Amino acid sequence: MLHRLRETFRTHALPALLAAGGLCLVLSTDTLAQSAGSPGLKEPVAPKVLPGRLEAIQNINFREELRSLLIDIAERGREGTRPFFIVAEGGEELLLRQPPPDRPRDDNGVPVVPLFGDKTMRPVDRIMLDNVQIHKGYQRAIDALSFDALFYGYEESGSPTPEKVTNHRLLFADKYKQLRIPVWTSDLVDTEQQAEAFYNRAEALDIIGFANTSGSGFFDAIPEYPRRIPDANAANIDSISKVKNFIKITDSSAFESKERFVQAMQGTNYDAIVVDVFHGRGNPLTADEVESLKYKRLGATRIVLARVDVSRISDQAYFWKEEWSDALPPWVFDSSKDNSSFLDVMFWSPEWREILFGRTDSYIGGIYLLGFDGIYLTGLDAYEKYEDILYRFRIANQ
C-alpha cells in the first residue's frame, strides 16, 4: 500500500507543488497512508512549506550519506563485548558502489531524467549487476537484507506484488546471496492459501520469509497459519546465518498490554524476533523482558532485534522535545504533522546521527543496553525519495 501511495504522491501531488512555488516538503509514507484512508486511495494532502529545505539538499549524495550512516551505526554497535547484528530492510542498491546505470546522473548521483514515466529507462539486469563494483564496507556492515512485500502486500494486504517489482528485487537478492548475505522478506497476506503460496515460493528461492495473516495491513499479530512455523527447529540461534524463520511485529497495540505482548511472543518458537522497542509512547520493553524473549518456547536460544527507522522521526518518540512542536529543528524536512506524527529527516545531519547513535543516551545505545541482539533498520529507501524530489525541484526552477 505504501509503495503505491509513494508513487501517487511523486507523480501527482509533488509536481503540482513544485510548479506552484518551487518549494515544498514531502509527506512521509505514514502520512500518505493516513491521508489516503482505507480502503480507497485519496489524493495526498499538500504538505506545509518550510523555506530553504530544498536548497539545503542541492549537493548531497543521498546514497553515499545513507550508506555511510548504516556503516557507522554498525561499527558503533560492534564496539561492545557481544555480537550486535544489523538487518537492513530495503535499500538494496546501497550494496553497489555506484548506482545501476539505469539513467543519467549528476556528480552527486542524482538522476537528471525522471524515474517515473521514463520509458527509455534501462532496466537493471543480471549482466549489469555482475559488472557493478560492490561497496565492501556496506557488505561487511550488514548481516542480512530484508524486503518488505517481496511477493504480497506491495499495494495493500493480500495483493500480489507486481512481477516487475519482484523480479527487480530478486536480481538483487541473488547478488546478496552470492555474497553469502541471507535474504529475508516480510509480506502481508489475507488467506491461508496465500500464506502457503508465499512460503513455498520463498523456500524455492532460498529466502527466509514471514507472512502476516491478520489482514490489517500492519505487522501486528502472531499468524494463525500455517499451524507449524516453517523450518521450526530446536537449535540454539546465535547468529543471523543460522536463522531459518522469523516474526516481525512492529505494532503491538492490538495486544491488551505490554505484558500480554511479551507473554505471547514467549510462547513462540521463531528463530528471530523483530519488535519495536516501545509498546506505546513511554512504555519500552525492559531489559528483563528483552532477555525473556531470547528463548523459544521449547527452551532454545534465539535472536531479538529492535526495529529502528533511520530516516523518519515521530513526535511520539521518547527523545522528542516539546519545543520542536512549535519550531521544528532544521534537520527535519517534513512539517506535515496535521496528517501524521511521522516526519522525514535529513538523515545525513550531524544532529540526527547524534540522536541515533552518537552519544551516551542515544537511541541505538539504549537498545544495546537493553540487551537486544541487534537492530532491524527501516527507512533505507529514503535516498530514492530525495533523488526524485531534487530532480523535480531542479526541473521546476530551470
RODO-2510 file (C-alpha; in nm, 4 decimals, decimal comma):
residues 398
     n   res          X          Y          Z
     1     m     0,0000     0,0000     0,0000
     2     l     0,2697     0,2493     0,0986
     3     h     0,4589     0,1866    -0,2236
     4     r     0,1518     0,2788    -0,4259
     5     l     0,0950     0,5891    -0,2134
     6     r     0,4557     0,6992    -0,2550
     7     e     0,4302     0,6759    -0,6337
     8     t     0,0964     0,8591    -0,6365
     9     f     0,2483     1,1460    -0,4436
    10     r     0,5564     1,1600    -0,6660
    11     t     0,3650     1,1607    -0,9882
    12     h     0,0743     1,3890    -0,8948
    13     a     0,0997     1,5959    -0,5756
    14     l     0,4719     1,6715    -0,5789
    15     p     0,4962     1,8068    -0,9370
    16     a     0,1979     2,0343    -0,8736
    17     l     0,3508     2,1733    -0,5571
    18     l     0,6833     2,2378    -0,7256
    19     a     0,5219     2,4024    -1,0242
    20     a     0,3224     2,6280    -0,7968
    21     g     0,6033     2,7538    -0,5778
    22     g     0,9284     2,5709    -0,6256
    23     l     0,9482     2,4957    -0,2528
    24     c     0,7784     2,2192    -0,0632
    25     l     0,8132     1,9439     0,1882
    26     v     0,7451     1,5775     0,1423
    27     l     0,4873     1,3666     0,3154
    28     s     0,6286     1,0573     0,4806
    29     t     0,4843     0,7233     0,3756
    30     d     0,2925     0,7060     0,7033
    31     t     0,1443     1,0474     0,6279
    32     l     0,0362     0,9258     0,2881
    33     a    -0,1164     0,6152     0,4352
    34     q    -0,3249     0,8169     0,6787
    35     s    -0,4295     1,0773     0,4241
    36     a    -0,5286     0,8015     0,1848
    37     g    -0,7505     0,6283     0,4365
    38     s    -0,8785     0,2763     0,3943
    39     p    -0,9657     0,1042     0,1761
    40     g    -0,9854     0,3662    -0,1001
    41     l    -0,6936     0,5815    -0,2143
    42     k    -0,7485     0,9556    -0,1849
    43     e    -0,5408     1,2361    -0,3284
    44     p    -0,2459     1,3083    -0,0935
    45     v    -0,2820     1,6207     0,1184
    46     a    -0,0405     1,9024     0,0292
    47     p     0,2264     1,9446     0,2983
    48     k     0,3224     2,2690     0,4669
    49     v     0,6056     2,4735     0,3195
    50     l     0,9297     2,5396     0,5044
    51     p     1,1587     2,7797     0,3161
    52     g     1,5117     2,6728     0,2454
    53     r     1,4802     2,2966     0,2894
    54     l     1,5190     2,2054    -0,0767
    55     e     1,8100     2,4430    -0,1272
    56     a     1,9847     2,2648     0,1581
    57     i     1,9938     1,9318    -0,0267
    58     q     2,1398     2,0528    -0,3566
    59     n     2,4841     1,8959    -0,3146
    60     i     2,4025     1,5844    -0,1169
    61     n     2,4909     1,2350    -0,2400
    62     f     2,1936     1,0690    -0,0733
    63     r     2,3045     0,7117    -0,1361
    64     e     2,6515     0,7671    -0,0001
    65     e     2,5188     0,9501     0,3059
    66     l     2,2692     0,6749     0,3861
    67     r     2,5304     0,4060     0,3267
    68     s     2,7768     0,5934     0,5500
    69     l     2,5114     0,6232     0,8200
    70     l     2,4466     0,2495     0,8233
    71     i     2,8176     0,1632     0,8229
    72     d     2,8820     0,3997     1,1147
    73     i     2,5884     0,2507     1,3074
    74     a     2,7259    -0,0989     1,2513
    75     e     3,0742    -0,0012     1,3628
    76     r     2,9442     0,1659     1,6775
    77     g     2,7196    -0,1275     1,7627
    78     r     3,0050    -0,3744     1,7276
    79     e     3,2339    -0,1852     1,9631
    80     g     3,0724    -0,3726     2,2503
    81     t     3,1705    -0,7023     2,4052
    82     r     2,8964    -0,9096     2,2409
    83     p     2,7730    -0,9573     1,8847
    84     f     2,5390    -0,6901     1,7507
    85     f     2,3581    -0,7798     1,4298
    86     i     2,2332    -0,5491     1,1545
    87     v     1,9442    -0,6435     0,9259
    88     a     1,8723    -0,3879     0,6536
    89     e     1,5167    -0,3661     0,5196
    90     g     1,5230    -0,2274     0,1659
    91     g     1,7922    -0,0038     0,0238
    92     e     1,9301    -0,2983    -0,1699
    93     e     2,1072    -0,0722    -0,4185
    94     l     2,3291     0,0624    -0,1401
    95     l     2,5400    -0,2503    -0,1882
    96     l     2,6584    -0,1075    -0,5192
    97     r     2,9405     0,1459    -0,5109
    98     q     2,7746     0,3306    -0,7988
    99     p     2,4008     0,3353    -0,8808
   100     p     2,2913     0,0979    -1,1560
   101     p     2,3334     0,2754    -1,4936
   102     d     1,9586     0,2910    -1,5493
   103     r     1,9516     0,6663    -1,6245
   104     p     2,1938     0,9608    -1,6425
   105     r     2,3009     1,1163    -1,3104
   106     d     2,4998     1,4169    -1,1947
   107     d     2,8185     1,4063    -0,9871
   108     n     2,6186     1,3527    -0,6680
   109     g     2,4320     1,0544    -0,8092
   110     v     2,1074     1,2457    -0,8556
   111     p     1,9193     1,1451    -1,1723
   112     v     1,8873     1,4024    -1,4463
   113     v     1,5901     1,2278    -1,6053
   114     p     1,2802     1,1133    -1,4122
   115     l     1,2369     0,7627    -1,2800
   116     f     0,8604     0,7521    -1,3216
   117     g     0,7141     0,7603    -1,6684
   118     d     1,0564     0,7396    -1,8350
   119     k     1,0040     0,4718    -2,0982
   120     t     1,3672     0,4864    -2,2046
   121     m     1,4901     0,3783    -1,8609
   122     r     1,7196     0,0817    -1,8953
   123     p     1,6074    -0,1956    -1,6591
   124     v     1,8555    -0,3486    -1,4200
   125     d     1,9582    -0,6934    -1,5420
   126     r     2,1835    -0,9709    -1,4187
   127     i     2,4700    -0,8834    -1,6529
   128     m     2,4615    -0,5250    -1,5291
   129     l     2,4760    -0,6310    -1,1644
   130     d     2,7619    -0,8701    -1,2332
   131     n     2,9672    -0,5799    -1,3667
   132     v     2,8971    -0,3203    -1,0973
   133     q     3,1510    -0,2744    -0,8191
   134     i     3,0400    -0,3824    -0,4722
   135     h     3,0812    -0,1484    -0,1758
   136     k     3,2844    -0,3681     0,0579
   137     g     3,2173    -0,1520     0,3627
   138     y     2,8422    -0,1888     0,3216
   139     q     2,8783    -0,5606     0,2566
   140     r     3,0634    -0,6026     0,5872
   141     a     2,8193    -0,3800     0,7763
   142     i     2,5019    -0,5830     0,7277
   143     d     2,4209    -0,9373     0,8347
   144     a     2,1083    -0,9779     0,6211
   145     l     1,8967    -0,7980     0,3620
   146     s     1,5231    -0,7908     0,4163
   147     f     1,2476    -0,6917     0,1760
   148     d     0,9064    -0,5507     0,2534
   149     a     0,6326    -0,7178     0,0444
   150     l     0,8513    -0,9119    -0,1963
   151     f     0,5568    -1,1255    -0,3086
   152     y     0,2421    -0,9907    -0,1357
   153     g     0,1282    -0,6597     0,0112
   154     y     0,3142    -0,4083    -0,2035
   155     e    -0,0025    -0,2059    -0,2647
   156     e    -0,2303    -0,3493     0,0011
   157     s    -0,2569    -0,6551     0,2197
   158     g    -0,3188    -0,9684     0,0141
   159     s    -0,2474    -0,8116    -0,3234
   160     p     0,0313    -0,9772    -0,5248
   161     t     0,3333    -0,7551    -0,5668
   162     p     0,3763    -0,6540    -0,9354
   163     e     0,6052    -0,9033    -1,1064
   164     k     0,8337    -0,6292    -1,2395
   165     v     0,8975    -0,5168    -0,8820
   166     t     0,9506    -0,8718    -0,7573
   167     n     1,1822    -0,9584    -1,0452
   168     h     1,3884    -0,6435    -0,9936
   169     r     1,4322    -0,7259    -0,6263
   170     l     1,5109    -1,0896    -0,6916
   171     l     1,8049    -0,9864    -0,9091
   172     f     1,9477    -0,8042    -0,6072
   173     a     1,8542    -1,0946    -0,3803
   174     d     2,0675    -1,3234    -0,5943
   175     k     2,3556    -1,0782    -0,5693
   176     y     2,3362    -1,0702    -0,1912
   177     k     2,3142    -1,4475    -0,1680
   178     q     2,6221    -1,4798    -0,3881
   179     l     2,7999    -1,2751    -0,1218
   180     r     2,6658    -1,5099     0,1498
   181     i     2,4328    -1,2444     0,2885
   182     p     2,0968    -1,4023     0,3870
   183     v     1,7808    -1,2569     0,2342
   184     w     1,4554    -1,2159     0,4272
   185     t     1,1135    -1,0848     0,3347
   186     s     0,8048    -0,9899     0,5374
   187     d     0,4772    -0,9855     0,3444
   188     l     0,1090    -0,9182     0,4098
   189     v    -0,1334    -1,1954     0,3095
   190     d    -0,5049    -1,2392     0,3708
   191     t    -0,5716    -1,6097     0,3257
   192     e    -0,4239    -1,9451     0,4202
   193     q    -0,3795    -2,0212     0,0502
   194     q    -0,1749    -1,7047     0,0017
   195     a     0,0372    -1,7907     0,3052
   196     e     0,1079    -2,1363     0,1638
   197     a     0,1984    -1,9944    -0,1764
   198     f     0,4205    -1,7333    -0,0112
   199     y     0,6205    -1,9815     0,1931
   200     n     0,6530    -2,2242    -0,0978
   201     r     0,7936    -1,9553    -0,3241
   202     a     1,0256    -1,8178    -0,0570
   203     e     1,1615    -2,1655     0,0161
   204     a     1,2189    -2,2375    -0,3520
   205     l     1,4241    -1,9186    -0,3813
   206     d     1,6196    -1,9756    -0,0572
   207     i     1,4620    -1,6678     0,1024
   208     i     1,3586    -1,6610     0,4688
   209     g     1,0014    -1,5375     0,4814
   210     f     0,7430    -1,4163     0,7276
   211     a     0,3789    -1,3670     0,6276
   212     n     0,1457    -1,1628     0,8452
   213     t    -0,2051    -1,3043     0,8153
   214     s    -0,4100    -1,0599     1,0226
   215     g    -0,5403    -0,8755     0,7143
   216     s    -0,4986    -0,5416     0,8915
   217     g    -0,2245    -0,4169     0,6627
   218     f     0,0193    -0,3969     0,9550
   219     f     0,2627    -0,6318     1,1244
   220     d     0,0574    -0,6511     1,4402
   221     a    -0,0203    -1,0158     1,5189
   222     i     0,1176    -1,3647     1,5530
   223     p    -0,0011    -1,5531     1,2411
   224     e    -0,2773    -1,8096     1,2750
   225     y    -0,1391    -2,0100     0,9861
   226     p     0,0483    -2,2066     0,8887
   227     r    -0,0080    -2,4055     1,2073
   228     r     0,3579    -2,5039     1,2210
   229     i     0,6300    -2,2431     1,1798
   230     p     0,8210    -2,3097     0,8546
   231     d     1,1555    -2,4764     0,9290
   232     a     1,0829    -2,4824     1,3019
   233     n     1,3773    -2,6282     1,4894
   234     a     1,5224    -2,6884     1,8339
   235     a     1,8625    -2,5368     1,7567
   236     n     2,0223    -2,2572     1,9557
   237     i     2,0442    -1,9490     1,7323
   238     d     2,3434    -1,7251     1,7984
   239     s     2,3979    -1,5702     1,4552
   240     i     2,1893    -1,4399     1,1669
   241     s     2,3323    -1,7068     0,9384
   242     k     2,1580    -1,9744     1,1481
   243     v     1,8127    -1,8137     1,1306
   244     k     1,5630    -2,0261     0,9364
   245     n     1,2457    -1,8332     1,0246
   246     f     1,1453    -1,5060     1,1921
   247     i     0,8498    -1,2973     1,3035
   248     k     0,8121    -0,9209     1,2723
   249     i     0,5665    -0,7293     1,4903
   250     t     0,6218    -0,3548     1,4743
   251     d     0,2798    -0,2556     1,6096
   252     s     0,1929    -0,4320     1,9343
   253     s    -0,1110    -0,2138     2,0119
   254     a    -0,3502    -0,4974     1,9269
   255     f    -0,2302    -0,6789     2,2387
   256     e    -0,4063    -0,5718     2,5588
   257     s    -0,0863    -0,4710     2,7328
   258     k     0,2887    -0,4878     2,7012
   259     e     0,2890    -0,7831     2,9396
   260     r     0,0390    -0,9737     2,7230
   261     f     0,2506    -0,8990     2,4173
   262     v     0,5660    -1,0294     2,5817
   263     q     0,3862    -1,3417     2,7035
   264     a     0,2517    -1,4101     2,3545
   265     m     0,5963    -1,3770     2,1995
   266     q     0,7469    -1,6006     2,4669
   267     g     0,5070    -1,8709     2,3530
   268     t     0,6529    -1,8880     2,0010
   269     n     0,9392    -2,0888     1,8521
   270     y     1,0696    -1,8467     1,5889
   271     d     1,4466    -1,8284     1,5418
   272     a     1,4423    -1,4469     1,5347
   273     i     1,2025    -1,1802     1,6595
   274     v     1,1740    -0,8249     1,5242
   275     v     0,9885    -0,5870     1,7552
   276     d     0,9544    -0,2190     1,8315
   277     v     1,1295    -0,1069     2,1494
   278     f     0,8159     0,0683     2,2712
   279     h     0,4662    -0,0564     2,3399
   280     g     0,3020     0,2817     2,3080
   281     r     0,4740     0,6073     2,3997
   282     g     0,6976     0,5947     2,7039
   283     n     0,6463     0,2230     2,7680
   284     p     0,9606     0,0477     2,6464
   285     l     1,0478    -0,3148     2,6923
   286     t     1,2634    -0,3691     2,9975
   287     a     1,5982    -0,5477     2,9964
   288     d     1,4342    -0,8443     3,1735
   289     e     1,1586    -0,8605     2,9121
   290     v     1,4102    -0,8477     2,6276
   291     e     1,6083    -1,1259     2,7961
   292     s     1,2929    -1,3380     2,8276
   293     l     1,2261    -1,3046     2,4541
   294     k     1,5642    -1,4588     2,3764
   295     y     1,4301    -1,8073     2,4408
   296     k     1,1960    -2,0077     2,2241
   297     r     0,9011    -2,1737     2,3928
   298     l     1,0888    -2,5045     2,3776
   299     g     1,3902    -2,3508     2,5537
   300     a     1,6493    -2,2949     2,2810
   301     t     1,8028    -1,9508     2,2379
   302     r     1,7129    -1,7096     1,9601
   303     i     1,7866    -1,3576     1,8343
   304     v     1,5832    -1,0488     1,9264
   305     l     1,6113    -0,7398     1,7038
   306     a     1,4763    -0,3880     1,7606
   307     r     1,3241    -0,2003     1,4676
   308     v     1,4861     0,1402     1,4033
   309     d     1,3779     0,3881     1,1342
   310     v     1,6848     0,5801     1,0176
   311     s     1,5079     0,8415     0,8025
   312     r     1,1966     0,9455     0,9953
   313     i     1,1137     1,0837     1,3366
   314     s     0,7874     1,0743     1,5319
   315     d     0,6560     1,3260     1,7806
   316     q     0,5755     1,0194     1,9925
   317     a     0,9440     0,9281     2,0211
   318     y     1,0920     0,9414     2,3692
   319     f     1,3613     1,1845     2,2527
   320     w     1,1090     1,4299     2,1045
   321     k     1,1460     1,7752     2,2623
   322     e     0,8387     1,9829     2,3375
   323     e     0,9859     2,2919     2,1728
   324     w     1,0050     2,1047     1,8429
   325     s     0,6245     2,1098     1,8293
   326     d     0,6412     2,4885     1,7917
   327     a     0,9596     2,5160     1,5852
   328     l     1,0920     2,2115     1,4034
   329     p     1,4693     2,1629     1,4100
   330     p     1,6496     2,2463     1,0827
   331     w     1,7268     1,8805     1,0125
   332     v     1,3567     1,7896     0,9838
   333     f     1,2481     1,8006     0,6214
   334     d     0,8728     1,7494     0,6546
   335     s     0,6301     1,9590     0,8619
   336     s     0,3059     1,7818     0,7689
   337     k     0,2063     1,6985     1,1247
   338     d    -0,1592     1,7654     1,0513
   339     n    -0,1677     1,4245     0,8830
   340     s     0,0819     1,2104     1,0707
   341     s     0,3147     1,2089     1,3658
   342     f     0,5975     1,0882     1,1399
   343     l     0,8318     1,3401     0,9793
   344     d     1,1077     1,2913     0,7231
   345     v     1,4513     1,3906     0,8449
   346     m     1,7737     1,4875     0,6720
   347     f     1,9395     1,1627     0,7707
   348     w     2,2861     1,2979     0,6891
   349     s     2,2689     1,5750     0,9503
   350     p     2,5094     1,5533     1,2475
   351     e     2,2212     1,6256     1,4876
   352     w     2,0213     1,3243     1,3676
   353     r     2,3268     1,0991     1,3828
   354     e     2,3815     1,2124     1,7419
   355     i     2,0264     1,1137     1,8340
   356     l     2,0592     0,7739     1,6691
   357     f     2,3986     0,6611     1,7929
   358     g     2,6424     0,9452     1,8572
   359     r     2,6096     0,9983     2,2326
   360     t     2,5775     0,8033     2,5560
   361     d     2,1986     0,8409     2,5714
   362     s     2,1446     0,7708     2,2004
   363     y     1,8561     0,5614     2,0725
   364     i     2,0661     0,2715     1,9466
   365     g     2,2883     0,2954     2,2542
   366     g     1,9792     0,2424     2,4665
   367     i     1,8795    -0,0562     2,2549
   368     y     2,2202    -0,2109     2,3148
   369     l     2,1948    -0,1546     2,6916
   370     l     1,8504    -0,3172     2,6976
   371     g     2,0170    -0,6341     2,5705
   372     f     1,8841    -0,6550     2,2157
   373     d     2,0969    -0,8714     1,9877
   374     g     2,0865    -0,6129     1,7109
   375     i     1,8684    -0,3833     1,5070
   376     y     1,6368    -0,4138     1,2091
   377     l     1,6838    -0,0925     1,0111
   378     t     1,3998     0,0566     0,8060
   379     g     1,3796     0,3768     0,6024
   380     l     1,6748     0,2753     0,3851
   381     d     1,4913     0,3585     0,0627
   382     a     1,4838     0,7288     0,1569
   383     y     1,7558     0,8052    -0,0975
   384     e     1,5102     0,7285    -0,3797
   385     k     1,2608     0,9809    -0,2461
   386     y     1,5173     1,2580    -0,2080
   387     e     1,6670     1,1904    -0,5516
   388     d     1,3272     1,2280    -0,7129
   389     i     1,2423     1,5386    -0,5095
   390     l     1,5664     1,7058    -0,6124
   391     y     1,5174     1,6148    -0,9767
   392     r     1,1697     1,7695    -0,9837
   393     f     1,2872     2,0765    -0,7911
   394     r     1,5575     2,1395    -1,0495
   395     i     1,3148     2,0992    -1,3363
   396     a     1,0696     2,3413    -1,1747
   397     n     1,3413     2,6011    -1,1273
   398     q     1,5071     2,5845    -1,4679
***
